[in-house]
């Protein structure tokens, strides 16, 4: 094959940037969705909505969560060897599994909705659980196609489909919620109407992925290899999929139990102290305001871990130790640089940020302290995410599961003990979540250092961004106080202080020498960026 017809091998940083941009858009749409929805349904109605979504998320993780990663790993190993027929057989096998499991999960949600709602101590959530049930099958099919493309390190279909899903969810969900209230439906039914927007969004996103897969022709010329015709039997492919996916699925389920434990424990514990209605409102307030903001930094971190798995799997198959070393160092440092200022900023500006997003002053007041307590967990949840991807890429899928089981034990104990103390109450939920993530991330780091036979200096990687983050945080507090005092406007105070903080943080990253030349060259057009930084005297 001539040089002119060859394609370039996919790069990790390209996939990261594509997913990062799409995730930012998706999260912004998600926040925009929840703001009018919260104004419509209030804390109690959002409690029903979030309870149903939590059940869907848990069942999705139980049924299919590990399979997209498994598909991306074994597709990546096969495509780097040029085995196109093998790749196609992997996809068809995985799709069959997804359809069967997704159908069973949807039926369980639909027919078991009342029982599940009663178990959660929130019987009003039953209709919302029933309404969102079909989403499980739709997401299962979408996940199989995403896994296929992620295995080729092509993140564009995933990115576009997720944006489509979010727009559909926002547009349809809010309209249906408004319609339900206008025709006099009670709040629990209005919540069910609103959550049906999720079903419509997922259906449109799935349709896009199916059409894209049908018309897209994958090019393997960059491998410099012809397809050797090797195609494993379906039984062998199934064994590989389950061997990889089951530990990942279990780890994902256990990790998601932090929100599931909240869904099943907060109302049940608090209602004994403050009553059913107040307990449901407290749960809705915490999960809609504080937890929503807490998950925003994952928008920037998840693309790194998603792109890292197939990249590391391919490098491991090639036996390229240097590529593995560069991938490990760059991805871990990038996660540290992103997560640290996000955690500090959310904690310091929790109430002002919530105040510009949500109009209910009482809800903002209640959620402000909850987000301040929860925000530091961003650092540890991000570290957990990237170390789990590293362990999975090297075939150590079971170790993240061990870490997460230990963390969940901490979460359960924390909720049961702390929330039941009247002086702590709902604040026990974010505190126990923070302690759980510290436990899980710490154990994961120990496993990586012990079993991954490559350099992994976590303290050296994090210490400089932490120093820059502390200095930047001082500028956050000073600039927000000054701007808010002088201008008396929450919007200007928050936005300008965030901008000032970002500039201070960026400059101090270079002052404390957080970046090496290798880190800059790793970026797309890294050589040009490095020359610009040299001219600015930020690097030698």
Kinemage of the C-alpha trace (Angstrom):
@kinemage 1
@onewidth
@group {chain A} dominant
@subgroup {mainchain}
@vectorlist {calphas} color= white
{ca unk a 1} P 0.000 0.000 0.000
{ca unk a 2} L 1.439 3.387 -0.963
{ca unk a 3} L 2.351 6.046 1.545
{ca unk a 4} L -0.273 8.382 0.133
{ca unk a 5} L -3.119 6.066 1.034
{ca unk a 6} L -1.976 5.334 4.576
{ca unk a 7} L -3.750 6.805 7.554
{ca unk a 8} L -2.036 7.921 10.739
{ca unk a 9} L -2.253 5.773 13.863
{ca unk a 10} L -4.828 7.257 16.289
{ca unk a 11} L -3.364 9.428 19.073
{ca unk a 12} L -4.512 9.446 22.685
{ca unk a 13} L -4.599 13.233 22.981
{ca unk a 14} L -6.937 13.585 19.963
{ca unk a 15} L -9.455 11.223 21.523
{ca unk a 16} L -9.130 13.006 24.858
{ca unk a 17} L -9.831 16.409 23.311
{ca unk a 18} L -12.821 15.160 21.303
{ca unk a 19} L -14.425 13.548 24.350
{ca unk a 20} L -13.511 16.457 26.593
{ca unk a 21} L -15.258 18.985 24.351
{ca unk a 22} L -18.335 16.779 23.990
{ca unk a 23} L -18.466 16.061 27.718
{ca unk a 24} L -18.338 19.780 28.517
{ca unk a 25} L -21.258 20.351 26.143
{ca unk a 26} L -23.165 17.379 27.591
{ca unk a 27} L -22.631 18.509 31.175
{ca unk a 28} L -23.646 22.075 30.388
{ca unk a 29} L -26.808 20.789 28.743
{ca unk a 30} L -27.376 18.581 31.802
{ca unk a 31} L -27.111 21.547 34.148
{ca unk a 32} L -29.358 23.617 31.892
{ca unk a 33} L -31.810 20.713 31.971
{ca unk a 34} L -31.850 20.463 35.749
{ca unk a 35} L -32.183 24.198 36.435
{ca unk a 36} L -35.636 24.659 34.818
{ca unk a 37} L -36.613 21.172 35.915
{ca unk a 38} L -35.785 21.997 39.536
{ca unk a 39} L -37.749 25.212 39.222
{ca unk a 40} L -40.703 23.163 37.911
{ca unk a 41} L -40.613 20.155 40.223
{ca unk a 42} L -38.946 21.528 43.354
{ca unk a 43} L -36.791 19.481 45.716
{ca unk a 44} L -39.476 16.812 46.241
{ca unk a 45} L -40.147 16.251 42.524
{ca unk a 46} L -36.418 16.120 41.781
{ca unk a 47} L -36.127 13.543 44.556
{ca unk a 48} L -38.428 11.236 42.533
{ca unk a 49} L -36.553 12.032 39.313
{ca unk a 50} L -33.112 11.385 40.801
{ca unk a 51} L -34.251 8.230 42.597
{ca unk a 52} L -35.469 6.754 39.287
{ca unk a 53} L -32.301 7.802 37.483
{ca unk a 54} L -30.208 6.242 40.241
{ca unk a 55} L -32.021 2.905 39.773
{ca unk a 56} L -31.474 3.086 35.999
{ca unk a 57} L -27.771 3.853 36.467
{ca unk a 58} L -27.311 0.960 38.894
{ca unk a 59} L -29.038 -1.558 36.622
{ca unk a 60} L -27.108 -0.271 33.616
{ca unk a 61} L -23.862 -0.799 35.490
{ca unk a 62} L -24.944 -4.284 36.596
{ca unk a 63} L -25.989 -5.333 33.103
{ca unk a 64} L -23.593 -3.752 30.617
{ca unk a 65} L -21.078 -1.283 32.069
{ca unk a 66} L -17.955 -3.430 31.715
{ca unk a 67} L -18.648 -4.535 28.155
{ca unk a 68} L -17.815 -1.270 26.298
{ca unk a 69} L -14.383 -1.227 27.945
{ca unk a 70} L -13.911 -4.927 27.185
{ca unk a 71} L -14.903 -4.369 23.550
{ca unk a 72} L -12.531 -1.406 23.202
{ca unk a 73} L -9.649 -3.421 24.689
{ca unk a 74} L -9.949 -6.553 22.551
{ca unk a 75} L -10.879 -4.580 19.415
{ca unk a 76} L -7.784 -2.435 20.002
{ca unk a 77} L -5.579 -5.523 20.331
{ca unk a 78} L -7.003 -7.019 17.124
{ca unk a 79} L -6.974 -3.824 15.013
{ca unk a 80} L -3.324 -3.081 15.864
{ca unk a 81} L -2.580 -6.472 14.235
{ca unk a 82} L -4.740 -5.583 11.216
{ca unk a 83} L -7.359 -8.285 11.903
{ca unk a 84} L -10.467 -6.693 10.420
{ca unk a 85} L -12.535 -9.901 10.296
{ca unk a 86} L -11.765 -10.585 13.939
{ca unk a 87} L -12.848 -7.054 14.876
{ca unk a 88} L -16.192 -7.466 13.091
{ca unk a 89} L -16.850 -10.772 14.841
{ca unk a 90} L -16.058 -9.224 18.232
{ca unk a 91} L -18.614 -6.484 17.553
{ca unk a 92} L -21.411 -8.834 16.416
{ca unk a 93} L -20.864 -11.075 19.434
{ca unk a 94} L -20.924 -8.147 21.855
{ca unk a 95} L -24.044 -6.654 20.247
{ca unk a 96} L -25.955 -9.903 20.795
{ca unk a 97} L -25.022 -9.892 24.491
{ca unk a 98} L -26.049 -6.253 24.871
{ca unk a 99} L -29.476 -6.770 23.308
{ca unk a 100} L -30.310 -9.757 25.525
{ca unk a 101} L -29.061 -8.189 28.757
{ca unk a 102} L -30.580 -4.784 27.979
{ca unk a 103} L -33.992 -6.319 27.326
{ca unk a 104} L -33.939 -8.247 30.605
{ca unk a 105} L -32.879 -5.140 32.531
{ca unk a 106} L -35.625 -2.986 31.016
{ca unk a 107} L -38.252 -5.604 31.903
{ca unk a 108} L -36.973 -5.766 35.486
{ca unk a 109} L -37.252 -1.990 35.891
{ca unk a 110} L -40.675 -1.744 34.284
{ca unk a 111} L -42.401 -4.605 36.091
{ca unk a 112} L -40.543 -4.140 39.380
{ca unk a 113} L -40.901 -0.365 39.619
{ca unk a 114} L -43.322 -0.347 42.573
{ca unk a 115} L -41.266 -2.795 44.619
{ca unk a 116} L -38.041 -0.872 43.940
{ca unk a 117} L -39.658 2.456 44.901
{ca unk a 118} L -40.990 1.003 48.155
{ca unk a 119} L -37.533 -0.352 49.012
{ca unk a 120} L -36.103 3.141 48.528
{ca unk a 121} L -38.657 4.567 50.957
{ca unk a 122} L -40.039 6.764 48.161
{ca unk a 123} L -43.154 5.129 46.662
{ca unk a 124} L -43.843 8.273 44.604
{ca unk a 125} L -40.839 7.425 42.418
{ca unk a 126} L -42.512 4.283 40.985
{ca unk a 127} L -43.925 5.966 37.867
{ca unk a 128} L -40.590 7.629 37.083
{ca unk a 129} L -38.793 4.273 37.381
{ca unk a 130} L -41.322 2.652 35.035
{ca unk a 131} L -41.046 5.490 32.508
{ca unk a 132} L -37.251 5.376 32.238
{ca unk a 133} L -37.115 1.558 31.944
{ca unk a 134} L -36.799 1.325 28.092
{ca unk a 135} L -33.631 3.423 28.275
{ca unk a 136} L -31.661 0.422 29.508
{ca unk a 137} L -32.067 -1.451 26.204
{ca unk a 138} L -31.342 1.656 24.135
{ca unk a 139} L -28.153 2.444 26.075
{ca unk a 140} L -27.035 -1.186 25.819
{ca unk a 141} L -27.161 -1.102 22.026
{ca unk a 142} L -25.459 2.303 21.909
{ca unk a 143} L -22.695 1.059 24.210
{ca unk a 144} L -21.777 -1.804 21.885
{ca unk a 145} L -21.257 0.598 18.977
{ca unk a 146} L -19.301 3.040 21.164
{ca unk a 147} L -17.039 0.240 22.366
{ca unk a 148} L -16.298 -0.711 18.749
{ca unk a 149} L -15.271 2.823 17.789
{ca unk a 150} L -13.367 3.430 21.031
{ca unk a 151} L -11.344 0.314 20.285
{ca unk a 152} L -10.223 2.091 17.113
{ca unk a 153} L -9.496 5.205 19.216
{ca unk a 154} L -12.186 7.017 17.216
{ca unk a 155} L -14.115 9.019 19.803
{ca unk a 156} L -16.156 11.150 17.401
{ca unk a 157} L -19.220 8.832 17.208
{ca unk a 158} L -19.326 8.606 20.998
{ca unk a 159} L -19.003 12.377 21.342
{ca unk a 160} L -21.665 13.267 18.773
{ca unk a 161} L -24.161 10.669 20.026
{ca unk a 162} L -23.834 11.848 23.628
{ca unk a 163} L -24.501 15.453 22.583
{ca unk a 164} L -27.559 14.339 20.592
{ca unk a 165} L -28.851 12.371 23.589
{ca unk a 166} L -28.418 15.344 25.906
{ca unk a 167} L -30.180 17.780 23.585
{ca unk a 168} L -33.088 15.362 23.209
{ca unk a 169} L -33.263 14.824 26.959
{ca unk a 170} L -33.257 18.559 27.613
{ca unk a 171} L -35.732 19.585 24.932
{ca unk a 172} L -38.254 16.790 25.435
{ca unk a 173} L -37.898 16.413 29.213
{ca unk a 174} L -38.538 20.048 30.096
{ca unk a 175} L -41.424 20.356 27.624
{ca unk a 176} L -43.104 17.214 28.977
{ca unk a 177} L -42.602 18.367 32.570
{ca unk a 178} L -44.233 21.707 31.822
{ca unk a 179} L -47.087 19.961 29.982
{ca unk a 180} L -47.737 17.618 32.895
{ca unk a 181} L -48.028 20.468 35.387
{ca unk a 182} L -50.170 22.523 33.017
{ca unk a 183} L -52.742 19.734 32.768
{ca unk a 184} L -52.827 19.377 36.552
{ca unk a 185} L -50.810 16.203 37.063
{ca unk a 186} L -49.408 15.617 40.589
{ca unk a 187} L -45.701 16.165 41.135
{ca unk a 188} L -44.757 12.451 41.033
{ca unk a 189} L -46.446 12.089 37.603
{ca unk a 190} L -44.840 15.299 36.330
{ca unk a 191} L -41.491 13.805 37.313
{ca unk a 192} L -42.287 10.696 35.237
{ca unk a 193} L -43.218 12.850 32.237
{ca unk a 194} L -39.930 14.757 32.524
{ca unk a 195} L -37.780 11.641 32.788
{ca unk a 196} L -39.283 10.267 29.563
{ca unk a 197} L -37.123 12.880 27.809
{ca unk a 198} L -34.160 10.657 28.690
{ca unk a 199} L -35.754 7.790 26.727
{ca unk a 200} L -36.316 9.953 23.650
{ca unk a 201} L -32.773 11.366 23.780
{ca unk a 202} L -31.207 7.903 24.058
{ca unk a 203} L -33.330 6.616 21.152
{ca unk a 204} L -32.151 9.423 18.858
{ca unk a 205} L -28.510 8.960 19.923
{ca unk a 206} L -28.716 5.201 19.311
{ca unk a 207} L -30.163 5.780 15.839
{ca unk a 208} L -27.245 8.063 14.959
{ca unk a 209} L -24.698 5.452 16.083
{ca unk a 210} L -26.350 2.658 14.094
{ca unk a 211} L -26.437 4.771 10.918
{ca unk a 212} L -22.827 5.935 11.425
{ca unk a 213} L -21.625 2.352 11.898
{ca unk a 214} L -23.459 1.265 8.743
{ca unk a 215} L -21.869 3.892 6.485
{ca unk a 216} L -18.391 4.267 8.062
{ca unk a 217} L -15.482 2.336 6.496
{ca unk a 218} L -12.611 1.700 8.927
{ca unk a 219} L -9.072 2.092 7.527
{ca unk a 220} L -6.325 -0.163 8.924
{ca unk a 221} L -3.482 0.992 6.672
{ca unk a 222} L -1.503 2.556 9.545
{ca unk a 223} L -0.766 -0.931 10.952
{ca unk a 224} L 1.411 -1.817 7.916
{ca unk a 225} L -0.091 -5.306 8.231
{ca unk a 226} L -2.416 -7.371 6.059
{ca unk a 227} L -5.293 -9.232 7.699
{ca unk a 228} L -3.862 -12.692 8.431
{ca unk a 229} L -7.370 -14.165 8.459
{ca unk a 230} L -7.201 -15.201 12.115
{ca unk a 231} L -10.703 -15.200 13.615
{ca unk a 232} L -11.279 -16.661 17.048
{ca unk a 233} L -14.397 -18.808 17.610
{ca unk a 234} L -17.364 -17.010 19.138
{ca unk a 235} L -16.979 -18.991 22.346
{ca unk a 236} L -13.425 -17.693 22.777
{ca unk a 237} L -14.532 -14.099 22.122
{ca unk a 238} L -17.331 -14.466 24.682
{ca unk a 239} L -14.843 -15.798 27.231
{ca unk a 240} L -12.536 -12.812 26.651
{ca unk a 241} L -15.406 -10.334 26.885
{ca unk a 242} L -16.685 -11.757 30.155
{ca unk a 243} L -13.220 -12.220 31.653
{ca unk a 244} L -12.471 -8.541 31.137
{ca unk a 245} L -15.950 -7.064 31.623
{ca unk a 246} L -17.184 -8.820 34.768
{ca unk a 247} L -14.544 -7.385 37.158
{ca unk a 248} L -14.976 -3.942 35.520
{ca unk a 249} L -18.758 -4.220 35.789
{ca unk a 250} L -18.584 -5.224 39.426
{ca unk a 251} L -16.201 -2.359 40.157
{ca unk a 252} L -18.529 0.094 38.363
{ca unk a 253} L -21.522 -1.221 40.285
{ca unk a 254} L -19.702 -0.919 43.587
{ca unk a 255} L -18.552 2.617 42.716
{ca unk a 256} L -22.072 3.662 41.764
{ca unk a 257} L -23.278 2.331 45.092
{ca unk a 258} L -22.178 5.637 46.616
{ca unk a 259} L -25.237 7.253 45.004
{ca unk a 260} L -27.389 4.141 45.414
{ca unk a 261} L -26.583 4.011 49.132
{ca unk a 262} L -27.620 7.657 49.359
{ca unk a 263} L -30.847 6.879 47.466
{ca unk a 264} L -31.757 4.037 49.831
{ca unk a 265} L -30.453 5.480 53.108
{ca unk a 266} L -30.869 9.271 53.219
{ca unk a 267} L -34.666 9.347 53.158
{ca unk a 268} L -35.047 6.229 55.299
{ca unk a 269} L -32.715 7.628 58.001
{ca unk a 270} L -33.761 11.290 57.886
{ca unk a 271} L -37.527 10.673 57.906
{ca unk a 272} L -37.219 9.313 61.453
{ca unk a 273} L -35.802 12.675 62.512
{ca unk a 274} L -37.438 15.313 60.277
{ca unk a 275} L -40.371 13.495 58.652
{ca unk a 276} L -41.006 11.936 55.203
{ca unk a 277} L -41.642 15.121 53.218
{ca unk a 278} L -38.650 17.013 54.591
{ca unk a 279} L -36.402 13.971 54.133
{ca unk a 280} L -37.390 13.594 50.457
{ca unk a 281} L -36.826 17.329 49.911
{ca unk a 282} L -33.367 17.128 51.550
{ca unk a 283} L -32.424 14.195 49.306
{ca unk a 284} L -33.689 16.014 46.206
{ca unk a 285} L -31.782 19.165 47.167
{ca unk a 286} L -28.501 17.317 47.769
{ca unk a 287} L -28.631 15.165 44.626
{ca unk a 288} L -29.872 17.912 42.285
{ca unk a 289} L -27.656 20.802 43.380
{ca unk a 290} L -24.547 19.539 45.190
{ca unk a 291} L -24.071 16.185 43.437
{ca unk a 292} L -24.745 17.668 39.988
{ca unk a 293} L -21.954 20.222 40.442
{ca unk a 294} L -19.662 17.596 41.976
{ca unk a 295} L -19.884 15.475 38.813
{ca unk a 296} L -18.969 18.346 36.464
{ca unk a 297} L -15.150 17.883 36.709
{ca unk a 298} L -15.608 14.279 35.542
{ca unk a 299} L -16.415 15.904 32.192
{ca unk a 300} L -12.702 16.648 31.864
{ca unk a 301} L -11.293 13.505 33.498
{ca unk a 302} L -13.425 10.710 32.023
{ca unk a 303} L -12.231 11.359 28.424
{ca unk a 304} L -8.659 10.739 29.559
{ca unk a 305} L -9.455 7.366 31.124
{ca unk a 306} L -11.747 6.340 28.249
{ca unk a 307} L -9.048 7.107 25.661
{ca unk a 308} L -6.255 5.617 27.770
{ca unk a 309} L -7.595 2.042 27.898
{ca unk a 310} L -7.418 1.237 24.147
{ca unk a 311} L -4.177 3.235 23.778
{ca unk a 312} L -2.433 1.329 26.574
{ca unk a 313} L -3.857 -1.992 25.346
{ca unk a 314} L -2.440 -1.352 21.865
{ca unk a 315} L 0.949 -0.264 23.275
{ca unk a 316} L 1.048 -3.379 25.486
{ca unk a 317} L 0.270 -5.601 22.475
{ca unk a 318} L 3.091 -3.928 20.521
{ca unk a 319} L 5.481 -4.332 23.476
{ca unk a 320} L 6.337 -0.617 23.358
{ca unk a 321} L 7.629 0.167 26.869
{ca unk a 322} L 8.517 3.751 25.986
{ca unk a 323} L 4.997 4.468 24.688
{ca unk a 324} L 3.523 2.922 27.851
{ca unk a 325} L 5.754 5.089 30.063
{ca unk a 326} L 4.775 8.267 28.226
{ca unk a 327} L 1.058 7.395 28.317
{ca unk a 328} L 1.115 6.670 32.059
{ca unk a 329} L 3.010 9.815 32.973
{ca unk a 330} L 1.072 12.183 30.714
{ca unk a 331} L -2.406 10.879 31.587
{ca unk a 332} L -1.820 10.892 35.345
{ca unk a 333} L -0.313 14.382 35.318
{ca unk a 334} L -3.156 15.703 33.170
{ca unk a 335} L -5.731 14.312 35.614
{ca unk a 336} L -3.918 15.928 38.562
{ca unk a 337} L -3.671 19.317 36.834
{ca unk a 338} L -7.382 19.275 35.989
{ca unk a 339} L -8.904 17.839 39.178
{ca unk a 340} L -7.035 19.869 41.816
{ca unk a 341} L -8.252 23.381 40.851
{ca unk a 342} L -11.752 22.027 40.201
{ca unk a 343} L -11.916 20.645 43.750
{ca unk a 344} L -10.524 23.796 45.365
{ca unk a 345} L -12.728 26.110 43.300
{ca unk a 346} L -15.974 24.206 43.884
{ca unk a 347} L -15.320 24.065 47.617
{ca unk a 348} L -14.506 27.771 47.968
{ca unk a 349} L -17.190 29.110 45.601
{ca unk a 350} L -19.861 26.480 46.301
{ca unk a 351} L -22.652 28.802 47.379
{ca unk a 352} L -21.976 31.604 44.854
{ca unk a 353} L -21.840 29.118 41.949
{ca unk a 354} L -25.074 27.449 43.032
{ca unk a 355} L -26.605 30.898 43.480
{ca unk a 356} L -26.073 31.884 39.855
{ca unk a 357} L -27.400 28.550 38.571
{ca unk a 358} L -30.458 27.968 40.755
{ca unk a 359} L -33.107 30.540 41.664
{ca unk a 360} L -34.449 29.041 44.917
{ca unk a 361} L -32.489 30.857 47.652
{ca unk a 362} L -33.408 28.342 50.356
{ca unk a 363} L -32.277 25.393 48.223
{ca unk a 364} L -28.998 27.157 47.439
{ca unk a 365} L -28.411 27.929 51.108
{ca unk a 366} L -28.986 24.296 52.086
{ca unk a 367} L -26.843 22.863 49.284
{ca unk a 368} L -23.901 25.275 49.634
{ca unk a 369} L -22.307 23.601 52.650
{ca unk a 370} L -22.992 20.152 51.156
{ca unk a 371} L -21.020 21.009 48.000
{ca unk a 372} L -18.209 22.548 50.056
{ca unk a 373} L -17.853 19.250 51.938
{ca unk a 374} L -18.188 17.109 48.804
{ca unk a 375} L -15.904 19.041 46.427
{ca unk a 376} L -12.521 17.761 47.758
{ca unk a 377} L -13.625 14.265 46.708
{ca unk a 378} L -13.117 15.409 43.082
{ca unk a 379} L -9.347 14.913 43.489
{ca unk a 380} L -9.715 11.366 44.779
{ca unk a 381} L -12.514 10.298 42.417
{ca unk a 382} L -10.385 11.500 39.477
{ca unk a 383} L -7.341 9.620 40.761
{ca unk a 384} L -9.531 6.542 41.221
{ca unk a 385} L -10.788 6.821 37.627
{ca unk a 386} L -7.365 7.022 35.995
{ca unk a 387} L -5.737 4.343 38.157
{ca unk a 388} L -8.653 1.987 37.463
{ca unk a 389} L -8.112 2.465 33.721
{ca unk a 390} L -4.395 1.757 34.139
{ca unk a 391} L -5.044 -1.454 36.071
{ca unk a 392} L -7.694 -2.576 33.569
{ca unk a 393} L -5.376 -1.958 30.616
{ca unk a 394} L -2.746 -4.262 32.113
{ca unk a 395} L -5.237 -7.031 32.865
{ca unk a 396} L -5.630 -6.334 36.590
{ca unk a 397} L -9.386 -5.704 36.446
{ca unk a 398} L -10.042 -7.299 39.836
{ca unk a 399} L -7.978 -4.855 41.886
{ca unk a 400} L -10.192 -1.773 41.383
{ca unk a 401} L -13.059 -3.963 42.580
{ca unk a 402} L -11.202 -4.663 45.824
{ca unk a 403} L -10.541 -0.943 46.315
{ca unk a 404} L -14.156 -0.032 45.689
{ca unk a 405} L -15.580 -2.665 48.011
{ca unk a 406} L -13.411 -1.237 50.786
{ca unk a 407} L -14.596 2.280 49.929
{ca unk a 408} L -18.241 1.242 49.908
{ca unk a 409} L -17.883 -0.242 53.383
{ca unk a 410} L -16.641 3.170 54.493
{ca unk a 411} L -19.576 4.870 52.706
{ca unk a 412} L -22.223 2.610 54.281
{ca unk a 413} L -20.765 3.014 57.751
{ca unk a 414} L -20.436 6.765 57.302
{ca unk a 415} L -24.033 7.226 56.155
{ca unk a 416} L -25.518 5.047 58.882
{ca unk a 417} L -23.521 6.737 61.632
{ca unk a 418} L -23.296 10.367 60.486
{ca unk a 419} L -26.736 11.018 58.955
{ca unk a 420} L -28.465 9.638 62.045
{ca unk a 421} L -26.726 12.269 64.229
{ca unk a 422} L -29.178 15.231 64.351
{ca unk a 423} L -26.381 17.828 64.447
{ca unk a 424} L -24.895 16.405 61.208
{ca unk a 425} L -27.903 15.042 59.339
{ca unk a 426} L -27.708 15.308 55.536
{ca unk a 427} L -24.109 16.607 55.775
{ca unk a 428} L -23.118 13.043 56.639
{ca unk a 429} L -23.697 12.023 52.990
{ca unk a 430} L -20.943 14.190 51.406
{ca unk a 431} L -18.560 13.509 54.299
{ca unk a 432} L -18.915 9.743 53.932
{ca unk a 433} L -18.552 10.031 50.132
{ca unk a 434} L -15.269 11.925 50.580
{ca unk a 435} L -13.937 9.302 52.997
{ca unk a 436} L -14.984 6.527 50.598
{ca unk a 437} L -13.135 8.070 47.639
{ca unk a 438} L -9.999 8.623 49.731
{ca unk a 439} L -10.057 4.934 50.658
{ca unk a 440} L -10.628 3.710 47.089
{ca unk a 441} L -8.058 5.967 45.435
{ca unk a 442} L -5.370 5.165 48.021
{ca unk a 443} L -5.778 1.421 47.547
{ca unk a 444} L -5.749 1.762 43.754
{ca unk a 445} L -2.486 3.705 43.873
{ca unk a 446} L -0.926 0.951 45.988
{ca unk a 447} L -2.069 -1.687 43.464
{ca unk a 448} L -0.650 0.255 40.502
{ca unk a 449} L 2.714 0.717 42.219
{ca unk a 450} L 2.847 -2.967 43.147
{ca unk a 451} L 1.648 -4.686 39.961
{ca unk a 452} L 2.257 -2.309 37.016
{ca unk a 453} L 5.951 -2.673 36.261
{ca unk a 454} L 6.430 0.872 35.041
{ca unk a 455} L 7.409 4.147 36.739
{ca unk a 456} L 4.451 5.641 38.628
{ca unk a 457} L 5.400 8.503 40.986
{ca unk a 458} L 2.072 9.705 42.292
{ca unk a 459} L 3.343 12.078 45.003
{ca unk a 460} L 5.800 13.750 42.622
{ca unk a 461} L 3.016 14.087 40.046
{ca unk a 462} L 0.520 15.693 42.452
{ca unk a 463} L 2.656 17.851 44.755
{ca unk a 464} L 3.363 20.664 42.259
{ca unk a 465} L -0.244 21.045 41.043
{ca unk a 466} L -1.348 21.083 44.706
{ca unk a 467} L 1.087 23.936 45.462
{ca unk a 468} L -0.143 25.873 42.428
{ca unk a 469} L -3.732 25.122 43.446
{ca unk a 470} L -3.247 26.473 46.985
{ca unk a 471} L -1.799 29.728 45.655
{ca unk a 472} L -4.572 30.011 43.057
{ca unk a 473} L -7.199 29.386 45.760
{ca unk a 474} L -5.932 32.379 47.708
{ca unk a 475} L -6.491 34.498 44.593
{ca unk a 476} L -9.987 32.979 44.269
{ca unk a 477} L -11.042 34.104 47.733
{ca unk a 478} L -9.436 37.527 47.430
{ca unk a 479} L -10.723 38.286 43.923
{ca unk a 480} L -14.279 37.087 44.584
{ca unk a 481} L -14.566 39.102 47.809
{ca unk a 482} L -13.164 42.236 46.149
{ca unk a 483} L -15.211 42.015 42.932
{ca unk a 484} L -18.438 41.088 44.717
{ca unk a 485} L -17.973 43.955 47.204
{ca unk a 486} L -17.207 46.541 44.528
{ca unk a 487} L -19.746 45.448 41.910
{ca unk a 488} L -22.380 43.800 44.113
{ca unk a 489} L -23.134 41.236 41.399
{ca unk a 490} L -22.877 37.473 41.942
{ca unk a 491} L -22.359 36.678 38.257
{ca unk a 492} L -19.416 39.039 37.820
{ca unk a 493} L -17.922 37.965 41.141
{ca unk a 494} L -17.957 34.280 40.254
{ca unk a 495} L -16.977 34.489 36.586
{ca unk a 496} L -14.174 37.026 36.997
{ca unk a 497} L -12.718 35.263 40.052
{ca unk a 498} L -12.716 31.930 38.131
{ca unk a 499} L -10.935 33.607 35.203
{ca unk a 500} L -8.339 35.207 37.504
{ca unk a 501} L -7.838 31.886 39.318
{ca unk a 502} L -7.284 30.034 36.037
{ca unk a 503} L -4.609 32.513 34.944
{ca unk a 504} L -2.843 32.427 38.333
{ca unk a 505} L -2.975 28.607 38.423
{ca unk a 506} L -1.631 28.291 34.879
{ca unk a 507} L 1.273 30.657 35.537
{ca unk a 508} L 2.216 29.000 38.834
{ca unk a 509} L 2.196 25.558 37.199
{ca unk a 510} L 5.148 26.781 35.163
{ca unk a 511} L 6.754 28.609 38.088
{ca unk a 512} L 6.815 25.398 40.153
{ca unk a 513} L 7.954 23.511 37.002
{ca unk a 514} L 5.000 21.125 36.883
{ca unk a 515} L 5.573 20.498 33.150
{ca unk a 516} L 8.497 18.778 31.472
{ca unk a 517} L 9.360 19.184 27.782
{ca unk a 518} L 8.081 15.656 27.165
{ca unk a 519} L 4.642 16.594 28.537
{ca unk a 520} L 4.271 19.469 26.065
{ca unk a 521} L 5.503 17.464 23.077
{ca unk a 522} L 2.891 14.813 23.929
{ca unk a 523} L 0.152 17.292 22.980
{ca unk a 524} L -1.189 17.703 19.470
{ca unk a 525} L 1.133 20.279 17.770
{ca unk a 526} L 3.264 20.009 20.913
{ca unk a 527} L 6.428 21.207 19.171
{ca unk a 528} L 4.780 24.501 18.206
{ca unk a 529} L 3.296 24.942 21.691
{ca unk a 530} L 6.728 24.322 23.236
{ca unk a 531} L 8.336 27.026 21.062
{ca unk a 532} L 5.638 29.528 22.096
{ca unk a 533} L 6.203 28.712 25.784
{ca unk a 534} L 9.939 29.216 25.301
{ca unk a 535} L 9.315 32.656 23.804
{ca unk a 536} L 7.117 33.519 26.776
{ca unk a 537} L 9.959 32.304 29.049
{ca unk a 538} L 7.636 29.809 30.731
{ca unk a 539} L 9.915 26.928 29.716
{ca unk a 540} L 13.611 26.661 28.929
